[in-house]
Amino acid sequence: MIFIVSGIPGLIIGALIYWMAGGRVESELLQLHYQQIEQRSEQMDDQLSNLELLLSHWAFDNKFDYSLNGLDFVRDFKRTDDITKTLIAMQGSNALVKKAELFVGGESKVLFNPEYTPLQNQQDLSIYNKLIHGRNLTYWTQWAFDPAHPDDKDLTLIHHIPGGSPNPYGVLVFRFDKEKIASLLQTMTPYYEGEAFLQKKSGELFVSANGSASNSDFVLALHEKIDRLDKEKGSFFFDWKGSTYTVSFGNLSRISDEWLYVSASPITSIMSPVMFISKLIITVSLIALLLAALLSWLASHRIYSPVKRLGLMLGGHGGGTDWTREDDEFTLIEQQYQHLHKERLELNSKLAEQLPHVKESFLHQLLQGYMYAYSEEDLLRRMEQFKWEVRSHRFAVLFVQLNGIANMDETFRSGDEGLVTFAAVNMMKELASKHFEQSDILNFHDLTAGIVLLVPDGRSHKEAVEAFSEELTTSVNRILRMRVTLAVSRQTAHISDLPNEFERVKQAVSYRNCDNANQIMDIEQGVLDGEAWAEPQYPFTLERELIQALRTGKEEEASELLGAFVGALTCAGAKEIDVQQGMLHLLGNIQHVIMVSGVNPNRLFKGANLYEQLSQIREPRRMLAWFKDKVLAPYQKELSCRSNSEVKRLIEGAMIYLQQNYRQDISLDNCAEHIGTNPFYLSKSFKVVTGKNFIDYLTELRIEKAKELLRDSEMKINDVAEQVGYQHSYFNRIFKKLEGMTPTSYREQSQHL
């Protein structure tokens, strides 16, 4: 303990220094930084003022009077040479000046930079002529002198010549070195980190030490902060992207304008020496603590080695009571108590953690009917073990189904069913605790959930369920953008009846209307009695057209017909179970077509159980998407690999001819002659594309047309046979062979459906 305590003062001292660095020292350094930046800004102001005076002095020199306008600089080469030397002297008078130039406009149109250069290029003339028309006699600007690089601008000081003339004909130009200007600005960042810039308050000129743009995020944020302060000069701390900057700003009065200077340096640059010292002290103290811990461990190991041997011996007895008189019984009792207390806490913690999962597992098994072998009393006891009050209570089940995930392209997508169900179950738990005395929620992870209610004897759960349903539908509609179908079971006095009630409410939900609306279904109101239910209309015509499009490889037409088929199934008043059964029937017929075409469905669909997959989908839009992706697309891809476009067009022409002329006496020869090919090639191609022989296809076509006439008309059997191109006796024989019944029986059976 003495060794360890000896290292604590060092930690305290380091922490105090660190705290002082973050407070008082930080404030003092900020003030010193501001004073230093203010002094350097005054020096910069003096330097820029000297440049302005220097340029004004030369602008009023008689070398640059009105005699230059219209002067022949080639003939008067001595004066031309004198101007060049003067400009060289001006250029060397200050280290910031990159180039001193003279532009003479008017009639001469020449440029000295510093040597004589006649300007013939209109772009160059335009660049320098604009400088003559500046609003002031002397002014600062940023100017692009290279037409090929309009974004490459130099900080420039301009003076009209002759000096003081109301009608100047030229300009003297100081173009400043960017790197040297940047170096000058960097003197305002003492630690050469952060940002420093100059800017006209009008926004026409911006110079940065680091080459930043005037619209950079950092510069804009500094401007916004300075504007809020509404001061001419000052300093402040500024937090930006996890770093703290000390910022100083003020004004520089330039010719007919005000410039803003800003210096922003990271506080870490200023504080780093103090922080380093405090961290060094803390590090040394921590090392001292580690050494102290090591020394204390060595000392305690030597001093308490007998105690260690005693502990090993006690551990070897496995917590028993076979101890010698020399043992410390109180220590033994303390150890045993602590051991048992720890085990009790661990067991309680595990029980509290696992109880909700065991409880949920029990309810799943109960509702699924896996506990049929248990007696009523056994089930009551088990529920009491899970902290339910079941005596003098009745039981009810609610089944909740979420609909509309197919319409939620922005929020959720297919595959997010588990996430959506989890969110909805959390809402149900919160609302159920408010409306029901005892309830438990079961998450089935497929957009459905179950709720088990315990209702006291003599009370009805109807009002509470209605209030719960209203709040649940409102919350799910608003937050999850989905619709709710909720089925309510009857109350039962026996737990063993819950599996039957659960199956009934699940079945009730399948009778919901397919329109996207909230629905509450009460078993006691006869949801499953089937009263006033319209018979579902199965679109046979669309099915035939869809199968025909699949056989001929018309992918777009097949997709459109499938959409029309689903739309016909989901007409007003259609039930979920009717739509699902209709889609399963269509799936069976399409699989039959696939097998007849010579394709193995197991190979095509990679052994997937399509019926099971389709049975799990409850929404028409998702059924349509699944059908296109899982059934039509693989088969259409298989067909495209089996036959090329020319063969398909040929067979399509033959099938159109058959559909238009099936009432007449048609043979393979006259069909081949009609489409312009030979009978052998037609027969072979027909089998490859459709999977059927020519005569089989014609027979099926005629029989399908006959079945349609038998169902939808009152024509005599003889007339029906003639309409499809058969004699009466042969028609009866072929119809019975294919359909397993006579035409008359088929008509009678279809009229009773």
Secondary structure, DSSP 8 states (H G I E B T S, - for coil): -HHHHHTHHHHHHHHHHHHHHHTHHHHHHHHHHHHHHHHHHHHHHHHHHHHHHHHHHHHTSGGGSGGGTT--TTTSHHHHHHHHHHHHHHHHT-TTEEEEEEEETTTT-EEESSSEEE---HHHHHHHHHHHT-SSSEEEEEE---TT-TT--EEEEEEEESTT-SS--EEEEEEE-HHHHHHHHHTTSTTS-SEEEEEETTSS-EEESS---TTSHHHHHHHHHHHHHT-SSEEEEEEETTEEEEEEEEEEEETTEEEEEEEEEEHHHHHHHHHHHHHHHHHHHHHHHHHHHHHHHHHHHHHTHHHHHHHHHHHHTTT-S---TTS-HHHHHHHHHHHHHHHHHHHHHHHHHHHHHHHHHHHHHHHTTTTTTS-HHHHHHHHHHTT---TTEEEEEEEEEEE-GGG-TTT--TT-HHHHHHHHHHHHHHHHHHH-SEEEEEE-SSSEEEEEEEEETT--SHHHHHHHHHHHHHHIIIII--EEEEEE---BS-GGGHHHHHHHHHHHHTTSBSSSS-EEEEGGGTTTS-TT-------HHHHHHHHHHHHHT-HHHHHHHHHHHHHHHT-TT-BHHHHHHHHHHHHHHHHHHHHHTT--HHHHTTT--HHHHHHT---HHHHHHHHIIIIIHHHHHHHHHHS-HHHHHHHHHHHHHHHHHTTS---HHHHHHHHTS-HHHHHHHHHHHHSS-HHHHHHHHHHHHHHHHHHH----HHHHHHHTT--HHHHHHHHHHHHSS-HHHHHHHHHH-
